[in-house]
Amino acid sequence: QFGLGEIYRFNHIKSNEKFMDAFFVIYRRTYSFLASTIQ
């Protein structure tokens, strides 16, 4: 399977580190926000 971890590692190799780090932080914040909203 091709999950977010693989995408993150692939883009990290392609040296989009700052973009992917920012994307991952926003993704995790959004995910935890939605999780707390749903419960």
C-alpha positions as CSV (number, residue, x, y, z in Angstrom):
1,Q,0.0,0.0,0.0
2,F,1.0,3.6,-0.7
3,G,0.4,5.5,2.5
4,L,1.3,9.0,3.7
5,G,4.6,7.7,5.2
6,E,5.7,6.5,1.8
7,I,4.7,9.8,0.2
8,Y,6.5,11.7,2.9
9,R,9.7,9.7,2.5
10,F,9.5,9.9,-1.3
11,N,9.2,13.7,-1.3
12,H,11.9,14.0,1.4
13,I,14.3,12.3,-0.9
14,K,13.3,14.7,-3.7
15,S,14.3,17.5,-1.2
16,N,10.9,19.1,-0.7
17,E,11.6,18.9,3.0
18,K,10.3,22.3,4.1
19,F,7.1,22.0,2.1
20,M,6.4,18.4,3.3
21,D,7.3,19.3,6.9
22,A,4.8,22.2,6.8
23,F,2.2,20.0,5.1
24,F,2.7,17.2,7.6
25,V,2.3,19.6,10.6
26,I,-0.9,21.1,9.0
27,Y,-2.2,17.6,8.3
28,R,-1.6,16.4,11.8
29,R,-3.2,19.5,13.3
30,T,-6.2,19.2,11.1
31,Y,-6.5,15.5,11.8
32,S,-6.4,16.0,15.6
33,F,-8.8,18.9,15.4
34,L,-11.3,16.9,13.4
35,A,-10.8,13.9,15.7
36,S,-11.6,16.0,18.8
37,T,-14.5,17.6,17.0
38,I,-16.1,14.3,16.0
39,Q,-15.9,12.8,19.5
